[in-house]
Amino acid sequence: MYIYNASQKAHNIFAKIYYEMELLTTLLLAHLLADFPLQTNSMAAWKGKSNAILLLHVVVHIIVLWSLLGLKVALLPLVLTLGIAHWLIDWSKPRLPLDTVRSFILDQCVHVLCLLVAARIGCALYHFQSYAVISAPLLYTSLLISFGLGIMVYYWLWTSTLNDEIVQRHWYLRWGHEQLLMFEQWTGYGLLCMIFFGAFFKQ
């Protein structure tokens, strides 16, 4: 009896960890997709000046996250709360006395911190259930690719801060400055198609 109870407790602990990691991965994936391939350069530039553009950006985040969570009505409070948090963070970003690269890093760190908290609270509120619309292998693979998209955007921002003479002197800096952002977005579109078909065939 004791061994059975201990085994049951261990199973419950691992199940909770699994579901929390699945929810966190889904939240991170939705954030990276909406912040990078689904956010154009002009949208990123204008959202700090226009509340309408910022609202559009947040709506994209909400749609992507809710879709990845299976459009469950019960999860709308979590999704909308994260949308409001995203709006507040992005509204504050251009008002900070930081350069572009540091502002980008701080912005992403605060977003990730919010997602960590949301995953912890969300799993407790929703009784550690699985809501992901794609299989675990595709979910984690997509997250890794999405992190790569974020690194590409960071590299592009960094090259934008360099002196033009230095950029023109090195082909990899020149390519990063001129072509990487387009490559990142098209890679992101391909990833979105892969996720869509993964969700379709999982049904």
N, C-alpha and C positions, 0 to 999 in steps of 0.2 A: 504493500500500500504506500509506504514511504517513497519507494523508488518510483512508483507511478506518479505520485504527486510532484516529485522533483522533476521528473521528465515532462510533466504537463506544464509546470512553471517555466522550464527552460524553453519549451515550445512556444509558450505565450510571449516570452521575452523576445525570442528571435522573430516571431511573427510581427510584433510591434515595431521592431527595428526595420524589418523588411518594408512594411507599409509606410513607415515614416520616410525611409530612403526613397521609396517609389514616389511619394507625394513631393518630396523636396526636389527630386530629379525632374518631375513634371513641371514644377514651378520654375525651376532654373531654365529648363528648355524653352518654355513659353516666353520667359523674359528675354532670353538671348535671341530667339527668333524675331520677336517684336521690336527689339532694340537695334538689331543689326540688318538682316536682309529686308525686313519689312519697314525699315525706317530709311528713307532716302536722305541723301546729303543735304538737300534743300530743306527737308522737314526738320532735320537735326539743327540746321542753322536758324530756322524761323521759329521753332517752338519756344525759344527763350524770349521772343519778341511778340508773339501772337498767342493769345489764350485759345483761339480757335484751333490753331495747328497743334498746340499742346493737348487740347482735348481730343483731337483726332488721333494723336499718338497714343493717348491713354485708352481710347476706345479700341484701338487695334490690339493693345495688350490684353484688354478684357476679353475680346472675342477669341484671341488665340488661346488664352489660358482656359477659358470656359470650354472651348472646343476640345482641347487636350484632356479635359476632365470629364468628357462625355456629355456635356450640356446638361448636367444634373442640376435641377432647380434647387435642391438642398444645398448645393455648394455655392450658390450665387452670393450669399453674404461674405464668404471668404474671398471670392473673386473680386467683388466690388470694393471690399476693404483694401485689397492689394492695389486696385486701380486708383483709389484715393491716395494711398501712400505713395504710389508712383508719381501721381500728379504733384504732390507736395515736394517730393525730392527733385523732380525735374524743374519745377517752378523756382526752387531755391538755387539750383545749380548756377545759372548765369549771374546771380547776385553775390556770388562768393568771389573774393579777391584772389583768384587762382588762375594760373595759365591753363591752356587747353588740355595738356596732357595730365596735369595733376587734378584738374577738375574732372576729367574722364575717369581716372582711377578712383577718386573719392566717391563719385557718383555710383560707380559699379559696386564698390564695397558696401555702401549704404543699402543699395538695392538687395544685394545678396544677404546682408544681415536681416533685412525685413523678411526675406523669403525663408531664412532659417527659422525665425520666430514663428512665421505663419505655418510652416510645416509641422512644427512641434505642437502648436495650438490646434491646428486643423486635424491632426491625427487623433488628438484627445477628444475633440468635439464630435468627430464623425466616426468614433469607435473603431479606428484602425482598419478601415475597409479599403479595397483596391478600386480606384476610379480611372486608372489609365486606359486610354482607348487603343494603345499600341502595345505590342509585346515587350517584355522586359529587355531582350537583346537589342531590339530596335530603339527602345527608349534610351538606353545607356549609350548606344552607338551615336544616336542623334545628338545627345548632350556633348559628347566628345567633339563631334564635328562643329557644333555650335560654339564651343569654347575656342576652337580654331578660328571661327569667323570673328570672334571678339578680339583675338590676338592680331588678326589682319587689320582690323579697324584701328587698334592701338598703334600698330606699326605705321599705318597710313597717317595717323595724326602726328606721330613723331617725325616722320619725314617732312610734314608740312611746317614744322617749326625750324627746320634746318635752313641754312643759307643756300640760296639758289645755286651758287657756284659749286658748293659741295655736292648737292644733289645731282647736278649735271655731270659731275666728274665721275660718278660711280653708277654703273648701269643698274645695280640692284636697288639703289636709292631712287633712281629715276623711274624705274618700273614700278616700285612701290608707291611712289607719289602720283604717277599718272594712270596706272592700270589696276592696282591692287583692289581699290574700292569696288570697281566694276566686277572684278573676278570674285570678290567676297559676296556681292549681291547675287550673282548668277549661281554661285555654289549654294547659297542659301535657298534660292528658288528650287534648285534641284533637290535639296534636303526636304523642303516642304512637300514636294511631289512624292518623295519616298515615304514620308510620314503619312500623307493622305492615302496612298495605296496600302500602306501597312495597316492603317485603321480600317480601311474598306475590307481587306481580306481577313482581318481578325474577327469581323462580325459573323 
